[in-house]
Amino acid sequence: MEEKKIVNLQILDEVVSLMIAGKDEETVRCAVKKLNDRANAIKEQNPSIKTSSLLACLALEECIGNM
């Protein structure tokens, strides 16, 4: 059985705790960094954007990118 661990991740203004396989930690942390970097870029273009709208934009970009 693969070792699982809890990692605390800062996503936007929230801290999220996830239980992941140890081998996936680097991948998960890289994904969180990309998400936060993209969120910051969107916020720079639209400083008054609400968190819910920001999350919607990020989700839409991800869905379009996977089509």
C-alpha positions as CSV (number, residue, x, y, z in Angstrom):
1,M,0.0,0.0,0.0
2,E,1.3,3.4,-0.9
3,E,2.1,5.9,1.8
4,K,-0.4,8.8,2.0
5,K,0.3,12.1,3.6
6,I,-1.6,15.3,4.4
7,V,-0.4,18.5,2.7
8,N,-1.6,22.0,3.4
9,L,-1.9,24.1,0.3
10,Q,-2.6,27.8,0.0
11,I,-5.0,28.3,-2.9
12,L,-6.0,31.9,-3.4
13,D,-7.0,33.0,0.1
14,E,-7.8,29.6,1.5
15,V,-5.6,26.9,3.1
16,V,-6.7,23.4,1.8
17,S,-5.6,20.2,3.4
18,L,-5.4,17.2,1.1
19,M,-4.4,13.6,1.6
20,I,-2.3,12.6,-1.3
21,A,0.2,9.9,-2.2
22,G,3.7,11.0,-1.3
23,K,4.9,10.5,-4.9
24,D,2.3,13.1,-6.1
25,E,3.3,15.9,-3.7
26,E,5.6,17.7,-6.2
27,T,2.9,17.5,-9.0
28,V,0.2,18.8,-6.7
29,R,2.4,21.7,-5.4
30,C,3.3,22.6,-9.0
31,A,-0.4,22.7,-10.0
32,V,-1.2,24.9,-7.0
33,K,1.6,27.3,-8.0
34,K,0.3,27.5,-11.5
35,L,-3.2,28.1,-10.3
36,N,-2.2,30.9,-7.9
37,D,0.1,32.5,-10.6
38,R,-2.8,32.5,-13.1
39,A,-5.2,33.9,-10.5
40,N,-2.8,36.7,-9.7
41,A,-2.5,37.5,-13.4
42,I,-6.3,37.8,-13.7
43,K,-6.5,39.9,-10.5
44,E,-3.9,42.3,-11.9
45,Q,-6.1,42.8,-15.0
46,N,-9.3,43.1,-12.9
47,P,-8.5,44.1,-9.3
48,S,-12.1,44.2,-8.2
49,I,-12.9,40.6,-9.3
50,K,-14.8,38.6,-6.7
51,T,-13.3,35.3,-5.6
52,S,-16.3,33.4,-7.0
53,S,-15.8,35.0,-10.4
54,L,-12.1,34.4,-10.3
55,L,-12.7,30.7,-9.6
56,A,-15.2,30.5,-12.4
57,C,-12.6,32.0,-14.8
58,L,-10.0,29.6,-13.7
59,A,-12.4,26.6,-14.1
60,L,-13.4,27.8,-17.6
61,E,-9.8,28.2,-18.7
62,E,-9.0,24.7,-17.5
63,C,-12.1,23.2,-19.2
64,I,-11.2,25.0,-22.5
65,G,-7.6,23.9,-22.2
66,N,-8.7,20.2,-21.9
67,M,-11.0,20.2,-24.9
